[in-house]
Amino acid sequence: MLATLMDPEEAIQWVIPAMVSIHAALVNLGLDQYIHMSTPCSLAVLEKSYPPSAGSFKSELNGIMPQLLQFLASTKAPFWINAYPYFAYKDSPNKISLDYVLFNRNQGMIDPYTKLHYDNMLYAQVDAVTFAIARMGLGNLEVKVSETGWPSKGDPTDIGATVQNAAIYNRNLLRRQLENEGTPLRPKLRLAIYLFALFNEDMKPG
């Protein structure tokens, strides 16, 4: 909302103060144990995401990211990330396996440093965020997925944006959610995921 009212670079400086104010209100109402204040981040906050163990935040976020992470740690709130494997596939369809991004059976990849095996890109992206957070000294923060999904239609250049692929992605993702899976880095911690979306924004450009 702030970004629609002012320049995004100017708006970002108000994110943490706004979160602190809302959290203070929750404390005053005795609701802070039930409602945790956080904010979703785009995967674009990462400078590196491959391999997952190389995950790191962009240097231009060095001012605000430590503040955000410290706030989340102090209030025991999770770090939310919007992660869309589709966009990585769209940019490099000849290098990235479609089965890998759709949760289908595939060889996957092994992180050369941790030796962890990844059979899908979403879990790799989430662990990249976890490693980026750990590099800032707050590796205990839980990472959750505030948005993920697959487009059922797009522009002619949007490779892979089909109803069939969207159905496969959603179905395979929900199956894994029902199995209470965690990521390779945190296999015993169920990864919370919100699916976006179960309806088409058919008036949205692009």
N, CA and C of each residue as an Amber inpcrd file, in Angstrom:
protein
   618
   0.8330000  -1.2030000   0.0000000   0.0000000   0.0000000   0.0000000
   0.8680000   1.2520000   0.0000000   1.9270000   1.2480000   0.8450000
   2.8020000   2.4130000   0.8910000   3.4280000   2.6840000  -0.4680000
   3.7930000   1.5870000  -1.1670000   4.4680000   1.7390000  -2.4540000
   3.5610000   2.3580000  -3.5060000   2.2450000   2.2760000  -3.3090000
   1.3280000   2.8900000  -4.2650000   1.1400000   4.3670000  -3.9830000
   1.5460000   4.8150000  -2.7980000   1.3750000   6.2060000  -2.4080000
   2.6490000   7.0250000  -2.5640000   3.7950000   6.3460000  -2.6000000
   5.0660000   7.0530000  -2.7120000   6.0710000   6.1700000  -3.4340000
   7.2320000   6.7220000  -3.7140000   8.2860000   5.9650000  -4.3750000
   8.6620000   4.7530000  -3.5260000   8.7850000   3.5460000  -4.1490000
   9.0990000   2.3320000  -3.3820000  10.3450000   2.4610000  -2.5170000
  11.3870000   3.1180000  -3.0320000  12.6170000   3.2610000  -2.2560000
  12.3980000   4.1430000  -1.0310000  11.4700000   5.0890000  -1.1500000
  11.1380000   5.9310000  -0.0040000  10.2170000   5.1910000   0.9550000
   9.3190000   4.3910000   0.3870000   8.3380000   3.6780000   1.2080000
   8.9820000   2.6270000   2.0940000  10.0660000   2.0170000   1.6220000
  10.6590000   0.8980000   2.3460000  11.1600000   1.3010000   3.7290000
  11.5290000   2.5740000   3.8880000  12.0310000   3.0250000   5.1880000
  10.9400000   3.0560000   6.2550000   9.6770000   2.9960000   5.8100000
   8.5680000   3.0440000   6.7600000   8.0390000   1.6560000   7.1110000
   8.5600000   0.6270000   6.4620000   8.0510000  -0.7240000   6.6950000
   8.2640000  -1.1680000   8.1400000   9.4930000  -1.0700000   8.6230000
   9.7920000  -1.5320000   9.9780000   9.0480000  -0.7020000  11.0320000
   9.0660000   0.6420000  10.9480000   8.2920000   1.4230000  11.9270000
   6.8100000   1.0490000  11.9390000   6.2470000   0.7800000  10.7610000
   4.8360000   0.3930000  10.6960000   4.6170000  -0.9450000  11.3870000
   5.5230000  -1.8830000  11.1710000   5.4100000  -3.1950000  11.8040000
   5.5410000  -3.0870000  13.3180000   6.4640000  -2.2470000  13.7670000
   6.6580000  -2.0440000  15.2050000   5.3960000  -1.4560000  15.8330000
   4.7860000  -0.5060000  15.1470000   3.5680000   0.1290000  15.6720000
   2.4150000  -0.8650000  15.7570000   2.2620000  -1.6720000  14.7220000
   1.1810000  -2.6610000  14.7220000   1.4160000  -3.7040000  15.8120000
   2.6680000  -4.1220000  15.9590000   2.9840000  -5.0980000  17.0080000
   2.6930000  -4.5160000  18.3940000   3.0270000  -3.2430000  18.5860000
   2.7660000  -2.5920000  19.8740000   1.2700000  -2.5770000  20.1710000
   0.4720000  -2.3470000  19.1330000  -0.9810000  -2.3540000  19.3130000
  -1.4700000  -3.7470000  19.6990000  -0.8840000  -4.7620000  19.0870000
  -1.2540000  -6.1420000  19.4190000  -0.8810000  -6.4730000  20.8600000
   0.2770000  -5.9760000  21.2930000   0.7090000  -6.1940000  22.6780000
  -0.2810000  -5.5480000  23.6430000  -0.6760000  -4.3210000  23.3370000
  -1.6200000  -3.6020000  24.2010000  -2.9600000  -4.3150000  24.3050000
  -3.3270000  -5.0110000  23.2380000  -4.6010000  -5.7330000  23.2240000
  -4.4600000  -7.1630000  23.7450000  -3.2290000  -7.5470000  24.0660000
  -2.9950000  -8.9020000  24.5400000  -3.1210000  -9.9520000  23.4580000
  -2.8890000  -9.5420000  22.2090000  -3.0670000 -10.4590000  21.0860000
  -1.7520000 -10.8830000  20.4320000  -0.6400000 -10.3820000  20.9510000
   0.6430000 -10.6400000  20.2950000   1.0620000 -12.1060000  20.3270000
   0.4960000 -12.8880000  21.2500000   0.8100000 -14.3140000  21.2950000
   0.0150000 -15.1020000  20.2610000  -1.0020000 -14.4600000  19.7080000
  -1.8760000 -15.1350000  18.7490000  -1.6980000 -14.6090000  17.3220000
  -1.2890000 -13.3520000  17.2140000  -1.1010000 -12.7330000  15.9030000
   0.3290000 -12.2230000  15.8030000   1.0750000 -12.7440000  14.8420000
   2.4550000 -12.3180000  14.6470000   2.5470000 -11.3670000  13.4580000
   3.2310000 -10.2790000  13.6650000   3.3870000  -9.2700000  12.6240000
   4.5880000  -9.6030000  11.7440000   4.3570000  -9.6840000  10.4480000
   5.4410000  -9.9330000   9.5040000   5.0770000  -9.2580000   8.1900000
   5.8810000  -9.4700000   7.1680000   5.5920000  -8.9220000   5.8470000
   6.1870000  -9.8490000   4.7970000   5.4810000 -10.1160000   3.7210000
   6.0280000 -11.0070000   2.6890000   7.0990000 -10.3100000   1.8630000
   8.0880000 -11.0780000   1.4600000   9.1560000 -10.5620000   0.6090000
   9.1820000 -11.3410000  -0.7050000   9.5110000 -10.6570000  -1.7560000
   9.6990000 -11.3180000  -3.0420000  11.0260000 -12.0630000  -3.0340000
  11.1140000 -13.1100000  -3.8320000  12.3740000 -13.8410000  -3.9380000
  13.4690000 -12.9510000  -4.5330000  13.0530000 -11.8150000  -5.0870000
  14.0120000 -10.8750000  -5.6660000  14.9090000 -10.2330000  -4.6130000
  14.6210000 -10.4550000  -3.3270000  15.4990000  -9.9160000  -2.2800000
  16.8320000 -10.6630000  -2.2540000  16.8800000 -11.8160000  -2.9130000
  18.1110000 -12.6080000  -2.9110000  19.0730000 -12.1680000  -4.0100000
  20.3290000 -12.0810000  -3.6420000  21.3930000 -11.8390000  -4.6190000
  21.7580000 -13.1510000  -5.3020000  21.8200000 -14.2220000  -4.4790000
  22.1160000 -15.5550000  -4.9890000  21.1260000 -16.5480000  -4.3930000
  20.7190000 -17.5080000  -5.2140000  19.8170000 -18.5430000  -4.7170000
  20.2470000 -19.9380000  -5.1600000  21.3170000 -20.0020000  -5.9460000
  21.7930000 -21.3080000  -6.4240000  23.2990000 -21.4100000  -6.2740000
  23.7480000 -22.5340000  -5.6950000  22.9510000 -23.5470000  -5.0090000
  22.3390000 -22.9670000  -3.7340000  21.3850000 -23.6540000  -3.1270000
  20.7160000 -23.1030000  -1.9420000  21.6690000 -22.6220000  -0.8550000
  22.7610000 -23.3490000  -0.6470000  23.7000000 -22.9750000   0.4170000
  24.4170000 -21.6630000   0.1390000  24.3190000 -21.1650000  -1.1010000
  24.9410000 -19.8850000  -1.4530000  23.9670000 -18.7250000  -1.2870000
  22.7740000 -19.0160000  -0.7880000  21.7500000 -17.9880000  -0.6430000
  22.2430000 -16.7700000   0.1220000  21.9900000 -15.5920000  -0.4330000
  22.4030000 -14.3450000   0.2180000  21.4910000 -13.2200000  -0.2440000
  21.3300000 -12.2180000   0.6260000  20.4870000 -11.0780000   0.2950000
  21.2640000 -10.0540000  -0.5310000  20.5400000  -9.2660000  -1.3010000
  21.1630000  -8.2170000  -2.0980000  21.8060000  -7.1770000  -1.1820000
  22.9560000  -6.6970000  -1.5980000  23.7110000  -5.7560000  -0.7700000
  22.9530000  -4.4590000  -0.5270000  22.0940000  -4.0640000  -1.4730000
  21.3550000  -2.8160000  -1.2830000  20.3120000  -2.9110000  -0.1770000
  20.0870000  -4.1330000   0.3220000  19.1380000  -4.3270000   1.4190000
  19.8370000  -4.4270000   2.7730000  21.1370000  -4.1720000   2.7790000
  21.9000000  -4.2950000   4.0250000  21.4230000  -3.3410000   5.1130000
  20.7230000  -2.2790000   4.7040000  20.2350000  -1.3340000   5.6930000
  18.9770000  -1.8170000   6.3900000  18.0280000  -2.3340000   5.6120000
  16.7290000  -2.6930000   6.1880000  16.6070000  -4.1670000   6.5700000
  17.2820000  -5.0610000   5.8500000  17.0800000  -6.4850000   6.1140000
  17.4790000  -6.8960000   7.5320000  18.6210000  -6.4340000   8.0660000
  18.9450000  -6.7880000   9.4520000  17.8820000  -6.2990000  10.4370000
  17.3140000  -5.1210000  10.1750000  16.2580000  -4.5960000  11.0460000
  15.0260000  -5.4950000  11.0050000  14.6590000  -5.9150000   9.7890000
  13.4970000  -6.7870000   9.6390000  13.7210000  -8.1140000  10.3510000
  14.8830000  -8.7050000  10.1420000  15.1700000 -10.0050000  10.7440000
  15.2290000  -9.9200000  12.2670000  15.8120000  -8.8520000  12.7810000
  15.8750000  -8.6730000  14.2330000  14.4760000  -8.5200000  14.8210000
  13.6210000  -7.7800000  14.1200000  12.2470000  -7.6060000  14.5840000
  11.5190000  -8.9460000  14.6060000  11.6500000  -9.7120000  13.5380000
  10.9780000 -11.0100000  13.4660000  11.4820000 -11.9460000  14.5590000
  12.7830000 -11.9220000  14.7960000  13.3550000 -12.7860000  15.8280000
  12.8550000 -12.3850000  17.2180000  12.7760000 -11.0860000  17.4670000
  12.3680000 -10.6080000  18.7930000  10.8930000 -10.8660000  19.0740000
  10.0890000 -10.9540000  18.0100000   8.6500000 -11.1860000  18.1900000
   8.2520000 -12.6240000  17.8590000   9.2580000 -13.4500000  17.5390000
   9.0330000 -14.8660000  17.2130000   8.0940000 -15.0360000  16.0180000
   8.2480000 -14.1480000  15.0600000   7.4420000 -14.2050000  13.8380000
   8.2480000 -14.8500000  12.7190000   7.5970000 -15.4710000  11.7540000
   8.3150000 -16.1100000  10.6470000   8.6980000 -15.1170000   9.5590000
   9.6070000 -15.5420000   8.7080000   9.9750000 -14.7800000   7.5170000
   9.1580000 -15.3520000   6.3670000   8.3390000 -14.5150000   5.7500000
   7.4770000 -14.9650000   4.6580000   8.0940000 -14.6160000   3.3110000
   8.0420000 -15.5720000   2.3890000   8.6210000 -15.3580000   1.0660000
   7.6170000 -15.7320000  -0.0260000   7.5380000 -14.9050000  -1.0600000
   6.7570000 -15.2410000  -2.2520000   7.6960000 -15.9550000  -3.2200000
   7.4560000 -17.2230000  -3.4460000   8.3760000 -18.0250000  -4.2620000
   7.6360000 -18.6700000  -5.4270000   8.0640000 -18.3430000  -6.6270000
   7.4350000 -18.8710000  -7.8370000   8.4830000 -19.5380000  -8.7310000
   8.6440000 -20.8560000  -8.6240000   9.5920000 -21.5570000  -9.4920000
   9.3210000 -21.3270000 -10.9760000   8.0720000 -21.0230000 -11.3140000
   7.7270000 -20.8130000 -12.7210000   8.6180000 -19.7660000 -13.3790000
   8.8820000 -18.6680000 -12.6800000   9.6350000 -17.5780000 -13.2940000
  11.0700000 -17.9930000 -13.6120000  11.6570000 -18.8210000 -12.7530000
  13.0010000 -19.3200000 -13.0270000  12.9790000 -20.2230000 -14.2580000
  11.9420000 -21.0600000 -14.3440000  11.8060000 -21.9410000 -15.5100000
  11.5820000 -21.1290000 -16.7810000  10.7280000 -20.1230000 -16.6970000
  10.4260000 -19.2880000 -17.8570000  11.6820000 -18.6250000 -18.4080000
  12.5720000 -18.1950000 -17.5140000  13.7900000 -17.5070000 -17.9390000
  14.8380000 -18.4580000 -18.5150000  14.8070000 -19.7280000 -18.0860000
  15.8210000 -20.6870000 -18.5560000  15.2080000 -22.0590000 -18.8160000
  14.2560000 -22.1470000 -19.7420000  13.5860000 -23.4310000 -19.9840000
  14.5000000 -24.5140000 -20.5470000  15.6190000 -24.1080000 -21.1360000
  16.5480000 -25.0880000 -21.6960000  17.5460000 -25.6010000 -20.6610000
  17.5990000 -24.9400000 -19.5140000  18.5470000 -25.3360000 -18.4730000
  17.8600000 -25.9510000 -17.2530000  16.5880000 -25.6180000 -17.0690000
  15.8560000 -26.0920000 -15.8930000  14.8020000 -27.1030000 -16.3200000
  14.7980000 -28.2430000 -15.6690000  13.8430000 -29.3050000 -15.9940000
  12.4320000 -28.9090000 -15.5720000  11.4800000 -29.0930000 -16.4770000
  10.0850000 -28.8010000 -16.1510000   9.6030000 -29.7110000 -15.0240000
  10.0270000 -30.9620000 -15.0460000   9.6260000 -31.8880000 -13.9830000
  10.1470000 -31.4250000 -12.6230000  11.3270000 -30.8230000 -12.6220000
  11.9280000 -30.3400000 -11.3720000  11.0900000 -29.2310000 -10.7500000
  10.5480000 -28.3460000 -11.5710000   9.7660000 -27.2360000 -11.0280000
   8.3080000 -27.6230000 -10.7680000   7.8500000 -28.7180000 -11.3860000
   6.4600000 -29.1520000 -11.2020000   6.2990000 -30.2240000 -10.1180000
   7.3660000 -30.5530000  -9.4170000   7.3240000 -31.5930000  -8.3760000
   7.1260000 -32.9940000  -8.9530000   7.3550000 -33.1620000 -10.2530000
   7.2630000 -34.4940000 -10.8400000   8.5270000 -35.2810000 -10.5190000
   8.4930000 -36.5710000 -10.7970000   9.6660000 -37.4080000 -10.5650000
  10.8120000 -36.9330000 -11.4630000  11.9850000 -36.7190000 -10.8750000
  13.1440000 -36.2520000 -11.6350000  14.4130000 -36.5270000 -10.8410000
  15.5550000 -36.3360000 -11.4730000  16.8320000 -36.5930000 -10.8040000
  17.1450000 -35.5530000  -9.7320000  16.6050000 -34.3630000  -9.9010000
  16.8650000 -33.3130000  -8.9320000  18.2920000 -32.8040000  -9.0000000
  18.7270000 -32.1560000  -7.9350000  20.0880000 -31.6370000  -7.8700000
  20.6330000 -31.8040000  -6.4620000  21.9420000 -31.8870000  -6.3700000
  22.6110000 -32.0070000  -5.0760000  23.4220000 -30.7460000  -4.8310000
  23.1790000 -30.1120000  -3.7030000  23.9600000 -28.9340000  -3.3430000
  25.4030000 -29.3860000  -3.1220000  26.3520000 -28.8270000  -3.8560000
  27.7420000 -29.2940000  -3.7630000  28.3990000 -29.0580000  -2.4100000
  27.8390000 -28.1800000  -1.6070000  28.4560000 -27.8540000  -0.3240000
  27.7990000 -28.5960000   0.8430000  26.4660000 -28.6660000   0.8380000
  25.7730000 -29.3530000   1.9330000  25.5140000 -30.8180000   1.6240000
  25.6090000 -31.1780000   0.3370000  25.3080000 -32.5310000  -0.1480000
  23.8300000 -32.8890000   0.0140000  22.9940000 -31.8870000   0.2440000
  21.5590000 -32.1280000   0.3460000  20.9620000 -32.3000000  -1.0450000
  20.0250000 -33.2410000  -1.1600000  19.3880000 -33.5080000  -2.4470000
  18.0540000 -32.7790000  -2.5370000  17.8380000 -32.0930000  -3.6460000
  16.5900000 -31.3680000  -3.8860000  15.8900000 -31.9590000  -5.0990000
  14.6310000 -32.3490000  -4.9170000  13.8770000 -32.9000000  -6.0430000
  12.8480000 -31.9160000  -6.5800000  12.8840000 -30.6770000  -6.0720000
  12.0080000 -29.6340000  -6.6110000  12.6060000 -28.2660000  -6.3140000
  12.2630000 -27.3000000  -7.1430000  12.8610000 -25.9770000  -7.0150000
  12.3090000 -25.1770000  -5.8410000  11.0350000 -25.3550000  -5.5100000
  10.4570000 -24.5590000  -4.4300000  11.2160000 -24.7710000  -3.1250000
  11.4910000 -26.0100000  -2.7800000  12.2170000 -26.2900000  -1.5430000
  13.6320000 -25.7150000  -1.6060000  14.2320000 -25.7460000  -2.7900000
  15.5700000 -25.1740000  -2.9550000  15.5320000 -23.6620000  -2.7360000
  14.4890000 -23.0170000  -3.2460000  14.3590000 -21.5710000  -3.0640000
  14.1660000 -21.2170000  -1.5930000  13.3420000 -21.9860000  -0.9080000
  13.1010000 -21.7250000   0.5130000  14.3870000 -21.8960000   1.3190000
  15.1380000 -22.9450000   1.0310000  16.3860000 -23.1580000   1.7650000
  17.4210000 -22.0880000   1.4330000  17.3750000 -21.5540000   0.2160000
  18.2780000 -20.4550000  -0.1350000  17.9850000 -19.2430000   0.7450000
  16.7080000 -19.0030000   1.0150000  16.3180000 -17.9020000   1.9000000
  16.8090000 -18.1770000   3.3180000  16.6640000 -19.4200000   3.7690000
  17.1200000 -19.7840000   5.1100000  18.6240000 -19.5680000   5.2540000
  19.3790000 -19.9310000   4.2370000  20.8270000 -19.7170000   4.2760000
  21.1570000 -18.2250000   4.2690000  20.4000000 -17.4420000   3.5060000
  20.6310000 -15.9970000   3.4660000  20.3980000 -15.3820000   4.8420000
  19.3460000 -15.8440000   5.5160000  19.0490000 -15.3560000   6.8640000
  20.1590000 -15.7600000   7.8320000  20.6270000 -16.9960000   7.6940000
  21.6920000 -17.4880000   8.5710000  22.9670000 -16.6660000   8.4070000
  23.2090000 -16.1890000   7.2000000  24.3990000 -15.3720000   6.9580000
  24.3330000 -14.0480000   7.7180000  23.1500000 -13.6910000   8.1480000
  22.9940000 -12.4740000   8.9410000  22.8830000 -12.7960000  10.4230000
  23.1920000 -14.0400000  10.7730000  23.2650000 -14.4160000  12.1750000
  21.9560000 -14.7900000  12.8280000  20.9160000 -15.0470000  12.0160000
  19.6070000 -15.3650000  12.5890000  19.0420000 -16.6320000  11.9520000
  19.8470000 -17.6600000  11.9540000  19.4810000 -18.9030000  11.2940000
  18.3210000 -19.6560000  11.9030000  17.8670000 -19.2480000  13.0940000
  16.7580000 -19.9600000  13.7350000  15.3860000 -19.4840000  13.2730000
  15.3420000 -18.4200000  12.4830000  14.0560000 -17.9260000  11.9980000
  13.3920000 -18.9550000  11.0840000  12.0950000 -19.1320000  11.2730000
  11.3530000 -20.0450000  10.4060000  10.9640000 -19.3220000   9.1200000
  11.1100000 -20.0070000   8.0030000  10.7300000 -19.4500000   6.7060000
   9.4430000 -20.1250000   6.2420000   8.4750000 -19.3110000   5.8350000
   7.2150000 -19.8250000   5.3200000   6.9360000 -19.2000000   3.9570000
   6.1100000 -19.8640000   3.1650000   5.8160000 -19.3930000   1.8100000
   4.4620000 -18.7000000   1.7910000   4.4900000 -17.3910000   1.5820000
   3.2530000 -16.6100000   1.5730000   2.5270000 -16.6920000   0.2380000
   3.2660000 -16.9750000  -0.8230000   2.6580000 -17.1380000  -2.1450000
   3.4770000 -18.1090000  -2.9770000   2.7930000 -18.9980000  -3.6600000
   3.3940000 -19.7670000  -4.7410000   2.2650000 -20.2330000  -5.6340000
   2.5910000 -20.5840000  -6.8470000   1.5600000 -21.0150000  -7.7820000
   2.1400000 -21.1380000  -9.1780000   1.2550000 -21.3560000 -10.1370000
   1.6820000 -21.5370000 -11.5270000   0.6230000 -20.9230000 -12.4380000
   1.0240000 -20.1150000 -13.4110000   0.0440000 -19.4770000 -14.2990000
  -0.5960000 -20.4790000 -15.2610000  -1.8910000 -20.3520000 -15.4470000
  -2.6030000 -21.2380000 -16.3730000  -2.6440000 -20.6720000 -17.7890000
  -2.2530000 -19.4010000 -17.9160000  -2.2300000 -18.7600000 -19.2250000
  -1.3530000 -17.5260000 -19.1360000  -0.7870000 -17.1190000 -20.2660000
   0.0540000 -15.9340000 -20.2630000   0.2570000 -15.4150000 -21.6690000
   1.2490000 -14.5490000 -21.8220000   1.6000000 -14.0400000 -23.1400000
   2.2490000 -15.1540000 -23.9610000   2.3440000 -14.9850000 -25.2760000
   2.9680000 -16.0130000 -26.1190000   4.3850000 -16.3840000 -25.6830000
   5.0780000 -15.4500000 -25.0440000   6.4510000 -15.7180000 -24.6030000
   6.5150000 -16.4100000 -23.2470000   5.3700000 -16.5780000 -22.5970000
   5.3460000 -17.2060000 -21.2730000   5.3290000 -18.7270000 -21.4190000
   6.5110000 -19.2700000 -21.6190000   6.6650000 -20.7120000 -21.8340000
   6.1910000 -21.4950000 -20.6130000   5.3810000 -22.5150000 -20.8670000
   4.9390000 -23.3910000 -19.7820000   3.7070000 -22.9320000 -19.0460000
   3.1840000 -21.7540000 -19.4010000   1.9910000 -21.2390000 -18.7160000
   0.7480000 -21.8770000 -19.3260000   0.3940000 -23.0550000 -18.8330000
  -0.7520000 -23.7880000 -19.3610000  -1.6280000 -24.2950000 -18.2190000
  -2.8630000 -24.5850000 -18.5490000  -3.7890000 -25.1300000 -17.5550000
  -3.2650000 -26.4640000 -17.0300000  -2.7190000 -27.2730000 -17.9240000
  -2.2090000 -28.5860000 -17.5240000  -1.0710000 -28.4550000 -16.5160000
  -0.1060000 -27.5860000 -16.8000000   1.0240000 -27.4180000 -15.8880000
   0.5870000 -26.8210000 -14.5530000  -0.3550000 -25.8850000 -14.6060000
  -0.8590000 -25.2900000 -13.3640000  -1.5270000 -26.3540000 -12.5000000
  -2.2890000 -27.2320000 -13.1410000  -2.9690000 -28.2990000 -12.4010000
  -1.9590000 -29.2610000 -11.7840000  -0.9200000 -29.5910000 -12.5370000
   0.1070000 -30.5090000 -12.0340000   0.8380000 -29.8890000 -10.8480000
   1.2210000 -28.6210000 -10.9860000   1.9460000 -27.9410000  -9.9080000
   1.1010000 -27.8950000  -8.6360000  -0.1380000 -27.4510000  -8.7760000
  -1.0050000 -27.3280000  -7.6030000  -1.2820000 -28.6880000  -6.9640000
  -1.5470000 -29.6820000  -7.7920000  -1.8610000 -31.0140000  -7.2690000
  -0.6600000 -31.6200000  -6.5450000   0.5050000 -31.5380000  -7.1650000
   1.7000000 -32.1060000  -6.5350000   2.0870000 -31.3570000  -5.2620000
   1.9160000 -30.0420000  -5.2890000   2.2230000 -29.2450000  -4.1050000
   1.2920000 -29.6060000  -2.9490000   0.0030000 -29.7050000  -3.2290000
  -0.9600000 -30.0360000  -2.1800000  -0.7180000 -31.4370000  -1.6330000
  -0.3050000 -32.3470000  -2.4950000   0.0000000 -33.7040000  -2.0320000
   1.1450000 -33.6770000  -1.0170000   2.1410000 -32.8780000  -1.2920000
   3.2760000 -32.7800000  -0.3690000   2.8800000 -32.0760000   0.9270000
   1.9790000 -31.1130000   0.8110000   1.4900000 -30.4460000   2.0170000
   0.7490000 -31.4330000   2.9190000  -0.0100000 -32.3110000   2.3170000
  -0.7380000 -33.3100000   3.0950000   0.2070000 -34.2940000   3.7750000
   1.4110000 -34.4190000   3.2310000   2.4110000 -35.3050000   3.8240000
   3.2610000 -34.5830000   4.8690000   2.9370000 -33.3040000   5.1070000
   3.6350000 -32.5040000   6.1320000   5.1440000 -32.4480000   5.9110000
   5.5370000 -32.2930000   4.6700000   6.9580000 -32.2810000   4.3490000
   7.6600000 -31.0080000   4.8160000   8.9380000 -31.1740000   5.1040000
   9.8200000 -30.0450000   5.3290000  10.7960000 -29.9800000   4.1650000
  11.6870000 -29.0220000   4.1800000  12.6930000 -28.9250000   3.1260000
  13.8780000 -29.8260000   3.4750000  14.7680000 -30.0890000   2.5280000
  15.9470000 -30.9000000   2.8410000  16.7800000 -30.3410000   3.9940000
  16.8190000 -29.0180000   4.1260000  17.5950000 -28.4160000   5.2110000
  16.9010000 -28.5710000   6.5580000  15.5720000 -28.5270000   6.5450000
  14.7860000 -28.6600000   7.7720000  13.6760000 -29.6950000   7.5600000
  14.0480000 -30.9450000   7.4190000  13.0730000 -31.9930000   7.0720000
  12.0120000 -32.2490000   8.1320000  12.2940000 -31.9240000   9.3860000
  11.3350000 -32.2070000  10.4540000  10.3990000 -31.0320000  10.7430000
  10.6250000 -29.9180000  10.0620000   9.7820000 -28.7360000  10.2490000
   8.8670000 -28.5850000   9.0410000   7.5750000 -28.7980000   9.2440000
   6.6280000 -28.7130000   8.1320000   6.6780000 -27.3230000   7.5040000
   6.8100000 -27.2910000   6.1890000   6.8630000 -26.0200000   5.4710000
   5.4470000 -25.5180000   5.2190000   5.1120000 -24.3780000   5.8090000
   3.7890000 -23.7770000   5.6160000   3.7650000 -23.0350000   4.2820000
   2.7450000 -23.3080000   3.4850000   2.6620000 -22.7340000   2.1380000
   1.2440000 -22.2500000   1.8590000   1.1440000 -21.0630000   1.2640000
  -0.1400000 -20.5490000   0.7950000  -0.1320000 -20.5430000  -0.7280000
  -1.1600000 -21.1290000  -1.3050000  -1.2680000 -21.2430000  -2.7590000
  -1.9440000 -20.0080000  -3.3400000  -1.3340000 -19.4720000  -4.3820000
  -1.8880000 -18.3060000  -5.0690000  -1.9990000 -18.6410000  -6.5530000
  -3.1400000 -18.7140000  -7.0850000  -4.4540000 -18.5540000  -6.4750000
  -5.3500000 -19.6030000  -7.1200000  -6.5590000 -19.7510000  -6.6090000
  -7.4900000 -20.7340000  -7.1500000  -8.5040000 -20.0970000  -8.0870000
  -8.1940000 -18.8980000  -8.5430000  -9.0410000 -18.2360000  -9.5390000
  -8.1290000 -17.4630000 -10.4850000  -8.6190000 -17.1550000 -11.6680000
  -7.8370000 -16.4430000 -12.6700000  -8.0860000 -14.9420000 -12.6030000
  -7.0070000 -14.1680000 -12.6470000  -7.1260000 -12.7110000 -12.7440000
  -7.1550000 -12.3550000 -14.2310000  -8.2960000 -12.6310000 -14.8640000
  -8.3610000 -12.5280000 -16.3210000  -8.3630000 -11.0930000 -16.8470000
  -8.4560000 -10.1160000 -15.9550000  -8.3830000  -8.7180000 -16.3820000
  -7.0000000  -8.1250000 -16.1240000  -6.0880000  -8.9590000 -15.6120000
  -4.7480000  -8.4890000 -15.2770000  -3.8610000  -8.5150000 -16.5190000
  -3.1820000  -7.4170000 -16.8290000  -2.3200000  -7.4050000 -18.0220000
  -1.0900000  -8.2810000 -17.8270000  -0.5450000  -8.7830000 -18.9370000
   0.6730000  -9.5860000 -18.8720000   0.3900000 -11.0570000 -18.7550000
